């Protein structure tokens, strides 16, 4: 394949160098790097001479992650990275169909060295998920054997997601659990397109995939607790909670913890990266976090509206309570403490008198 003409891609996408470098700055932030890495990121993307092949499989899912990645209102800088990649097999967007598409997949497998992206859970019971008269699990076994790297894209592919919810008649499993080998898990329902792009950019820049957490997720993306970085955290600390959707408190942007928000138990950079061209995300939209990036979702976080147990609510109804209220509460506590102390002292004195009386009687 001829050397990739990067400037042509910029022109076709109607993107100038300034916007491209701004994108590189965003990728540096997403990767946890300083802005000094911007030239290196730009150079790594520009100098890719051979397009990296991608085989993108669809199993038990609603194709929501594909929609999230490809459906934008205008050509984005993220598409530059995707244009560097050669998506050779993708059932949703490829022109080929039927036996012709299966021949493309067969050829890709023979050549090997591709990045395998799997979207959707893996049905482990025969006949519950088939493509071209083959079980999905058999297709995965074959394609994974020749892959340079495997990315499980979305919550269905990472941990089973909604298709694996009880009673799970198809025996749906996540890709890593099924293959019993390490994979890069990019969880989320749907996944944010920048998470996929950041993972690919890290590979282009350093020649390796990013460091993973204990769940196989890139730490650069999933090392952030949503509750700790939520724009409504101040309301939580102040003891201001939404008690009903559509209420005045909800419209004023108060904390959604009591409405079932799972932010305290969820890890991802959603508050920073956001969705739909960085316009919004779940909490900003007013519903609350459902915990979709975590293992065991949705069963482990159901019912969705149930309040998370074990979360300490701020004392004194939050940090914004008045000094008089705190003083009154402390006064009650102090009075109670004094009462206990007096009762204990009186009891101690009575016991001492009883002991002296008994001693006097014994001496007689």
C-alpha positions in Angstrom: 0.0 0.0 0.0 1.3 3.5 -0.9 2.4 5.9 1.8 -0.6 7.5 3.5 -1.1 11.2 2.4 -2.0 12.8 5.7 -2.4 16.3 4.4 -4.9 15.0 1.9 -7.0 13.6 4.7 -7.0 16.9 6.5 -8.2 18.6 3.3 -10.9 16.1 2.6 -12.2 16.4 6.2 -12.1 20.2 5.9 -9.8 20.4 9.0 -6.9 22.8 9.2 -3.6 22.2 11.1 -4.8 24.3 14.0 -7.8 22.2 14.7 -5.7 19.0 14.3 -3.2 20.2 16.8 -6.0 21.1 19.2 -7.2 17.5 18.8 -3.7 16.3 19.6 -3.8 18.5 22.8 -7.1 16.8 23.8 -5.5 13.4 23.2 -2.6 14.4 25.4 -5.0 15.3 28.2 -6.9 12.0 27.7 -3.7 10.1 27.9 -2.6 11.9 31.0 0.4 13.5 29.3 1.6 17.1 29.4 1.0 19.5 26.5 4.7 19.1 25.6 3.7 15.7 24.0 1.5 17.5 21.4 4.2 17.5 18.7 5.0 13.9 19.3 1.4 12.8 19.1 0.9 14.8 15.9 4.1 13.3 14.4 3.1 9.7 15.4 -0.3 10.1 13.7 1.2 11.8 10.6 4.0 9.3 10.1 1.9 6.2 9.9 3.0 4.8 6.5 1.0 1.6 6.5 -2.6 1.6 7.6 -3.3 -0.7 10.5 -5.9 -3.3 9.7 -9.0 -3.6 11.9 -11.4 -6.5 12.0 -14.6 -5.3 13.8 -17.0 -8.1 14.9 -20.6 -7.7 16.0 -22.0 -10.2 18.5 -24.8 -9.9 21.1 -25.4 -6.1 21.2 -27.6 -3.3 19.8 -24.7 -1.8 17.8 -24.9 1.2 20.1 -21.1 1.5 20.3 -20.8 1.6 16.5 -23.4 4.4 16.5 -21.5 6.3 19.2 -18.2 6.1 17.2 -19.4 6.8 13.7 -22.5 9.0 14.1 -21.3 12.6 14.4 -22.9 15.8 13.3 -19.8 16.9 11.4 -16.4 15.4 10.5 -14.4 15.4 13.8 -10.7 15.3 14.4 -11.1 11.9 15.9 -12.0 10.6 12.4 -8.5 11.5 11.3 -7.2 8.6 13.5 -9.9 6.3 12.3 -9.0 7.2 8.7 -5.4 6.1 9.4 -6.8 2.7 10.2 -8.1 0.3 7.6 -11.4 -1.1 8.8 -11.4 -4.1 6.6 -14.4 -5.9 8.1 -17.3 -4.2 9.8 -20.8 -5.6 9.2 -22.6 -2.3 9.7 -20.6 0.0 7.4 -18.9 -2.3 4.9 -20.3 -2.3 1.3 -19.8 -6.0 0.8 -22.5 -8.5 2.0 -23.1 -12.2 2.2 -20.4 -14.5 1.0 -18.3 -11.6 -0.3 -18.0 -10.1 3.2 -17.1 -13.5 4.6 -14.3 -13.8 2.0 -12.9 -10.4 3.2 -12.9 -11.7 6.8 -11.2 -14.9 5.7 -8.5 -12.9 3.9 -7.9 -10.7 6.9 -7.5 -13.7 9.1 -5.0 -15.3 6.7 -2.8 -12.1 6.7 -3.0 -11.7 10.5 -1.5 -8.8 12.6 -4.8 -6.9 12.7 -6.5 -5.2 15.7 -9.5 -7.2 16.6 -12.4 -5.1 17.9 -15.3 -7.0 19.3 -18.7 -5.3 20.0 -21.2 -7.4 21.9 -21.2 -10.3 24.3 -20.3 -13.9 23.3 -23.2 -16.4 23.3 -21.6 -19.6 24.7 -24.5 -22.0 24.0 -24.6 -23.4 20.5 -27.2 -21.9 18.2 -27.8 -18.8 20.3 -25.8 -16.4 18.1 -24.8 -17.2 14.5 -23.3 -15.3 11.6 -23.1 -17.0 8.2 -24.2 -20.4 9.6 -21.4 -20.2 12.2 -21.6 -19.8 15.9 -20.2 -16.4 17.1 -18.0 -18.1 19.6 -16.3 -20.1 16.8 -15.7 -17.0 14.8 -14.1 -15.3 17.8 -11.8 -18.3 18.4 -10.6 -18.1 14.9 -10.2 -14.3 14.6 -8.5 -13.9 18.0 -5.8 -16.4 17.1 -4.2 -14.1 14.5 -4.9 -10.7 16.1 -2.1 -8.4 17.2 -4.4 -6.9 19.9 -7.9 -7.5 21.0 -10.2 -4.7 22.1 -13.6 -5.5 23.8 -15.7 -2.4 22.9 -18.6 -1.5 25.2 -20.1 -3.1 28.2 -21.6 -6.1 26.4 -18.2 -7.1 25.0 -16.3 -6.4 28.2 -18.4 -8.1 30.9 -21.6 -9.3 29.1 -23.7 -6.2 29.7 -27.4 -6.2 29.1 -27.5 -9.4 27.1 -25.9 -11.2 30.0 -28.5 -10.0 32.5 -30.4 -12.6 34.5 -31.5 -15.2 33.5 -29.0 -15.1 30.6 -30.4 -18.1 28.6 -27.7 -17.8 25.9 -24.8 -18.0 28.5 -23.5 -14.6 27.3 -19.9 -13.9 28.5 -17.5 -11.0 28.0 -14.7 -11.5 25.4 -11.9 -11.8 27.9 -13.8 -14.3 30.1 -14.6 -16.4 27.1 -11.1 -16.4 25.6 -9.4 -16.7 29.0 -6.7 -14.3 27.8 -5.9 -10.6 28.4 -7.9 -8.1 26.3 -8.2 -4.4 26.4 -11.6 -3.6 27.9 -13.3 -0.4 26.9 -16.5 -0.6 28.9 -19.5 1.8 28.7 -23.0 1.7 27.3 -22.3 3.1 24.8 -18.5 3.5 24.7 -17.2 7.1 24.1 -15.5 7.3 20.7 -12.6 9.2 22.3 -11.8 6.2 24.5 -11.2 4.1 21.4 -9.2 6.8 19.7 -7.1 7.5 22.8 -6.2 3.8 23.1 -5.2 3.7 19.4 -3.2 7.0 19.7 -1.3 5.6 22.7 -0.4 2.6 20.6 0.8 4.8 17.7 2.8 7.1 20.1 4.5 4.5 22.3 4.2 1.3 20.3 2.3 -0.4 23.0 -1.1 -0.4 24.6 -1.8 1.7 27.8 -1.5 0.4 31.3 -4.6 -1.5 32.4 -6.4 -1.7 35.8 -7.4 -4.9 37.5 -10.5 -5.1 35.2 -8.4 -4.8 32.0 -9.4 -1.2 31.4 -6.9 1.6 30.5 -6.1 3.5 33.7 -5.9 6.7 31.7 -9.6 6.4 31.1 -11.0 4.4 34.0 -8.8 5.6 36.8 -11.2 8.5 37.7 -14.1 8.1 40.1 -17.2 9.8 38.7 -18.5 11.0 42.1 -15.2 12.7 43.0 -15.2 14.6 39.7 -18.9 15.2 39.3 -20.0 18.9 38.8 -22.8 18.2 41.3 -20.4 17.0 44.0 -20.7 20.3 45.8 -24.4 19.7 46.2 -23.7 16.3 47.7 -21.2 17.9 50.2 -23.8 20.5 51.0 -26.5 17.9 51.6 -28.7 19.1 48.7 -30.4 16.2 47.0 -33.0 15.8 44.3 -36.0 13.9 45.7 -38.1 13.8 42.6 -37.4 14.1 38.9 -38.8 17.3 37.5 -38.6 19.1 40.8 -37.1 22.5 41.4 -34.1 20.9 43.0 -33.6 18.8 39.8 -33.8 21.8 37.6 -31.2 23.6 39.8 -28.8 20.8 39.3 -28.7 19.3 42.8 -27.1 15.9 43.6 -28.9 12.8 42.1 -27.6 10.3 44.7 -31.0 9.8 46.3 -32.4 9.2 42.8 -30.2 6.2 42.3 -27.0 7.7 40.9 -24.2 5.1 40.9 -21.4 7.6 40.5 -19.7 6.8 43.9 -19.1 3.2 42.7 -18.3 4.0 39.1 -15.0 4.8 37.4 -14.5 6.6 34.1 -13.7 10.1 32.9 -17.3 10.8 31.7 -17.5 14.2 33.4 -14.6 15.4 31.4 -14.9 13.7 28.0 -18.8 13.7 27.6 -20.8 12.5 24.6 -22.4 13.8 21.4 -19.6 16.1 20.4 -18.8 16.7 24.1 -22.2 18.3 24.7 -23.4 16.3 27.6 -23.3 13.1 29.7 -25.8 11.2 31.9 -25.6 13.3 35.1 -25.6 16.6 33.1 -28.7 15.4 31.3 -30.4 15.0 34.7 -30.8 11.3 35.1 -27.7 10.2 37.0 -25.0 7.6 36.5 -26.1 4.0 36.0 -22.7 2.4 36.5 -22.5 1.1 33.0 -18.6 1.0 32.9 -18.4 -1.4 35.9 -18.2 -5.2 35.9 -21.6 -6.9 36.7 -23.6 -4.1 35.2 -26.6 -4.0 35.0 -27.5 -6.7 37.5 -25.1 -5.5 40.1 -26.5 -2.0 39.9 -30.2 -2.9 39.8 -32.8 -1.6 40.4 -31.4 1.5 38.6 -33.4 3.9 40.9 -32.3 2.2 44.1 -30.0 4.3 46.4 -26.5 2.9 46.7 -25.9 1.4 50.2 -22.8 2.2 52.3 -22.4 5.8 51.2 -21.8 8.3 54.0 -24.1 11.3 53.8 -22.5 14.6 54.9 -23.2 15.3 58.6 -25.2 18.4 59.7 -27.0 18.3 56.4 -23.9 19.4 54.5 -21.2 22.0 54.7 -23.6 24.9 54.1 -25.6 24.5 57.3 -25.5 27.5 59.7 -23.3 27.9 62.7 -26.4 28.1 64.9 -27.6 24.7 63.7 -24.2 23.1 64.3 -24.0 24.8 67.7 -27.4 23.6 68.6 -26.6 20.0 67.6 -23.3 20.2 69.5 -25.1 21.6 72.5 -27.5 18.7 72.5 -24.6 16.3 72.2 -22.7 18.1 74.9 -25.7 18.1 77.3 -26.1 14.4 76.7 -22.5 13.9 77.4 -22.7 15.9 80.6 -25.7 14.0 81.7 -24.0 10.7 81.1 -21.0 12.0 83.1 -23.1 13.1 86.0 -25.0 9.8 86.1 -21.7 7.9 86.1 -20.3 10.1 88.8 -23.3 9.7 91.0 -23.3 6.0 90.5 -19.6 5.9 91.4 -20.2 7.9 94.6 -23.1 5.6 95.6 -21.0 2.6 95.1 -18.2 4.1 97.2 -20.6 4.9 100.0 -22.0 1.4 99.9 -18.4 0.0 100.1 -17.6 2.2 103.1 -20.8 1.1 104.9 -20.1 -2.5 104.3 -16.6 -2.1 105.6 -17.8 -0.4 108.8 -20.3 -3.2 109.5 -17.7 -5.8 109.0 -15.3 -4.1 111.5 -18.0 -4.2 114.2 
